[in-house]
Amino acid sequence: MKLFLVAQYLLATMMFSCNASSVPAPVPMARPYRVVNLKWNPSPTEGVTYRMYRNTNGGTFTLLASLLATTSYSDNTIQRKKTYCYEVTAFNGLESQATTPWCVTTI
């Protein structure tokens, strides 16, 4: 399954085709930190929820949110001068392969 992420960091919007075979390098964002807004295309499978995972500064991915019924998530727990990477999975009793991580570096 291929999910597409649209990530919005304040006023800067970037769209990535996510596929688990490649990991993009962190993307520095020249805006003050506050919130990272993530959006992705829905799974073609009906009745799924989504799980959002995040790592900080290259650490282990941990579950940030689960049972997301919508295809968007806002992370307002970010801090200055850190790199955050996000992955999304679809879940309907079984979990899909994660998207390729999308990363943002706060200033």
N, C-alpha and C positions, 0 to 999 in steps of 0.2 A: 504494500500500500504506500502511496506517495502522498504526503500532506504538504501543503504549501503554507509558509509563514509569511505574514506581512508584519513587520515590526516597526513600531512607531516610537521614537524617543522624542518626546515633546513635539516639536514642529518638524523634525526630520523623519521622512518616511522612506523605507527601503523595502524592496520585495525580493525574496530569495526563493528559488526552487529548491526545496529541501529533499535530499535523498541521502540515505544513510551511508553511502559509499565515500563521501568526502566531507571533510570538516573545514569550514571557512575560518580564516584567521580573524582574530578580534577586530572589530571595526571601531576606531576611535570616533567619538561623537563630540563635536565642538559646541555643546550646549550645557547649561547647568543641569545637575542631576535632580530628579524629582520622581519620575515614574517611567517605566518602560511598558508600552502598550503592545501586546502581541495579538495578531489575528491570523487565522489559517483557514484554508478551504475545508469544508466538511468532508467527512469520510463518506464513500458511497454506500457503506453498510448502514442500514437503519438501526436505530435503538442504541447507538454507541454514546458513551460519555468520553471525556478526554482527561488525560493526566498531564500536568505540566511539571517538568523537572528543571532544576537550575543547579549550576555549579558556580562557585566564586573563585576567581583567580586560579583556575585550572584544577580545582579540587574535584572531589567525587560528586557526581550528579545525585541530588536528593529530591525527593518528592516535595513539590511546592504547593500543589493543589490537585485535588482529584474530584471525580464526579462532576466535572464541568460539562454542563449541558449545552453551552454556547461555544462558538468557535473564536472566542477572544478571552484575553486575560490581561489584567493590569497589575504589574508588580510595583507597589509603592513602598517596598522595604529596602530599596537600594541605598547605597552609601557612596560617598565621594571616593574617587581614585581607586576603583575596583573594576575588574572585568567580570561580567556576568554572562554566562552561556545558558541558553534555554533549549529544551527538547520537548516535543509533544508526542504523546501516543494516543491511539484510540483504544477504547476498552469496551468489551461487551461480554465479559466472562473470561475472555482471553485478551491479552495485551498485544497490540501491534508492535512492529518494529518502530523505534523512535525516529523522528525526523533528524536530519543533519542539524547539529547544534547551530544556533544563531547567537552571535556574541556581540556585546556592546561594552565599551570601556567608558566609565564616567570620569568627569574631570573635576 
